[in-house]
């Protein structure tokens, strides 16, 4: 009860900070029937966490004041799982934030630029996993072909961090960086129902569904459909998967973003008020997957595991 009250209080604070009147009882944030939220968290409150698979899903350019209390499904999911309520971006443009959450550094990048002009020499979560013999995949919606290094249509290469790291060669990239496919039989769906599910899965919607080019409702509906699919799969039901839903950045004036944590071990309605960032996500991912060597500023960042019982 205390956790639910804390989350409700945070919603009120967010709405008030955004200059929006607070609906009585947060009635307007209740999901519509087609956005009904599952109950994927709090199912194993007394068991020792055993996370073997991490899914990172990244949306675009929305501060927490535009999400919690406004995006019906994401708000309800935060109520039923966990919310990092003091989570901040690391840069004001997309690319360095994607680099931060996958390598613990922005590598001095301050703008969005194509892989040919802004390739990164250093290590990343991808190369660390390969060194430890663990599988990883990047799933990109609307990517025209495997390992596409140039933007096309609704696919933005700057939202695909794996294609920027030089240590990921063309052959490895074509094998591991694949189109997302459909919820019924696409690459991600097959991976989650297969016995050899990758340890790390990085998921990026296209420019419409990530809320970059289209409205809040389009992105919220997309998240609703994919999260409901994910929590029904063999990998999640086995109790070994954690999902982190975050945003690359907020706005130029507000770097405070929403990050929702979904796992069977996460207490329902858990809210953390400790300060976190994309460096925190990088550190948490490495720790959960058994990688002892931390990278860059992830070494000094506060992790998310303790707060959300991972």
N, C-alpha and C positions, 0 to 999 in steps of 0.2 A: 504494500500500500504506500509506504514512504517513497519507494522508487517511482511509482506512478504519479504521485503528487509532485515529486521533483521534476519529472518530465513535463507535467502540465504547467508547472511554474516556469520552466524554461521556455515553453511555447509562448506563454503570456509575455515573458520578457522579450522574446524575439519579435513578437508582433508589435509590442509597444515601441521597441527600438526602431522598428521599421516605419513607425508613424502610421500604423494601421490600427483601426479600432479592433478591440478584442471581442470576438463573438462570445456570447454567453455560453459557458460550458464547452467552448471550442466546437460548437455544433457544426460549423461550416467545414471543419477538417475531417468529418466522418466520411470514409470512402463510399462511393456509390457502389451499387451491386456488382458492376463489372470490374471493380477495383478491390474486391474483398481480399483481405489480407490473411495469409495462413498464420499458424502459430508455430514457427520453427525453432523458437528459443525456449530455454528453461526446461527442456525435456530431460536433461541429465544433470540436475543440480548437485547431486551428491557423488557423481563419478569423477574420477581423475581425468582431466582433459587429455585427449590423444589426437591432436590435429595433425593430419598428414597431407592435407590438401588445402591450398589457399587460393581463393578467387578474389581478384581485385577488379572492380567494375567502376569506371570513371566517367562521370558526366561533366558538363561544361558551364563555366562562367555564371554561377549563381551563388550569392552569399546566403548564409543560413536564414537571414530574414526573409528571403524570397522562397524558401523551401519549407521549413517547419511551420506548419499552420496554413500552408498554401497548396503544396503538393499532397493530395489526399493519401495516396498509397504510401509514399515515402514517410510521411508524418505518422501514419498508423503503424508502419513497420518499425519506426523508431520507438513507438509506444510498446510494441510487443517484443522488441529485442533490445539493442543497446544503442546509445547515442553519445558520441564524443562531442560534448557540448562546447568545448573550447579548442576547437581544431582550426588551424590557420594554414593558408597557402604559403608557399615559399617564394613566389614571384608573381608579377602582375600580368604575365603572358603565359600561354599554354606550355610550350616546349620545356622550359626549365623546370616546371612543376612535374611533368612526366619523367624527366631525368632524375629529379629529387626522389621520387617514390620508387625508382628502380635502381638507383646507384648511390644514394646518399649525398649527392652533390648536384649543383646546377651547372657545374663545369664552366662557369663564367659566361654562360649563355644568357642574354638579356632580351632576346627577340625570337620571333618565330622564323625559322629558316629551314630550307630543305636539307636532307641528309648529305647531299654533295657539298654543301657549304658549311655545315655544322656537324661533321662527323666527330664522334667521341672516341678517344683512344683508351680511356680507362675501363676498369672492370665494372660489372653490373650484376644484378641478381641473376640474370640469365647465365652469364659465364660462371658464376659461383655455383649455381645448381648443376651445370654440366660437369664441373670439376668434381662435384660430390656424387656424380652418377645418378642425379635425379632429373626426371622429365619435366619439361616446361613447354607451354604453348601460349601464343598470343592469338587471340581471336578478334578479328576486325570486321565489323559490319560494313557491307558495301565495298570492301576491298576487291578490285577487279581481278586480281590474281595473287598467288602466294608471294609474300615478301615484296609487295609493291612499294618502291621507294619514292614514288612521285604521287602527288595528290590527283584525284580524279573523281568528278561528280561529287557524291556525298561522302567520299572517303578523303580524310585529311592525314597525310603522312606525319604531320607534327603531333598527332595524337597516337602515334604508334612508336613508342620509344625504342623498341628492339631494332628498328632499321637504322638507327643512328650510331649504334656501337660497332666500331671497326672489328672488334674481336669476334663478332658473330659473322662468319663468312657467308658468302652467297649460298652455298650448299646447305649449311645449317639453317640459315634464314628461311630458305624455301621449305625446309622440312618442318620448322617450328612456328612460323608466322603464317597463319592461314585465314581464309575467309570464315566468318562466324557461321554462316548458314542459317537454317531454319530451326525453330524450337522443336520441331517434330523429329527431324533426322539430320540436322546439321552437325558440324564438327564438334561443337561444344556439347551438344546433347549426347552424341555418341561417346565422347570421352567420359562424361559423368556416369554413364551406364555401363562402362567397360571396366574390367577388373584392373586394367593398367592406367587408371586415371592419373593425369599429370600431377606432380606435386604443386606446381604453380601455374595458374591460369590468369592471364591478363585480358580483360574484356573491354572493348571500346565500341559503343554504338556509333552509328553514322552521324553526320552533322545535323540531321533533323532530330533524331531520337536522343541525342545527348543534350538537347535544349539549346544548342548553339544557334541554329538557324530557325528552329520551330519553337512553338510556345511550350509553356510549362506542362500543359495537359498531355501533349504528344510524348514528352519524355517520361512523365509519370506513368502513363499507360504502358509504354515500352518496358519500363522497370517492373511494373506489376506483372506483365506476362512472363518475363524471363525469370524473375525471382521465384514466382510460383512454380515454374518448371524446375528450377534448380533444386528447390527444397523437397521435391518429390522423387528425385533421382536416387539411384542406388548409393552413390558416393556420399550424398548428404545424409540419407537415412541411416547409413552405417555409423554415423556419429564422428566422422573424422575430417569434416570439412568446415572451414570458416569463410565467410563472405564479407568483404569490406566494400561498401558502397560509398564513394566519395566524389568530390568535384575537384577539377584541376585548380580552379581559382575562384575567388569571389567576384569582386569588382575593384576598380582602381582605388576606391575609398574604403572598401570593406573586404579585408582578407579573411574574415571569419566564415568558414564553410561548414556544411553539414557532413558528417561521416557516420554512417550507420554500420553497426557490427552485428552480424548474424551468425550464430552457432548454437548447437544444441546445449552448450554449457553456459551460455551467456544468460544471466538472470533477466527475466522479463522486466522491461521498463528501466533498466540500468542506465544512469546518466553519469558520465565522468566530467568533472569541471576542471580537471588538470589540463594544462596547456599541451597540445600536441600539434604536429605538423606532418607533412609528407615524409620528412626524415623519420618520424615516429613509425610511420607505416612500413618504411623500408626496414627498420630495425626489427619490428614485430614479425614481418614476413620471414626474415632470415632466422630469427630465434625459433619460430614455430617449426621451420623446416630443417632444423638441426645444423644450421650454418654458424659456426662459432666466430669466424672472422667478420667483423663489421666493417662497413665501408663509409668513408668520409664522415659527414656530420651525423650520420645515423648512430655513430658510436656514442655520442653524448646526448642523443635525443631520448626522451621518455617514451618507453614502449606502451602498447595498448593491452598487452596480454593480462597483466595483473588486474586492471580495471574491469575487464570483461570476461575474466575467468577462462582464459584460453590456455 
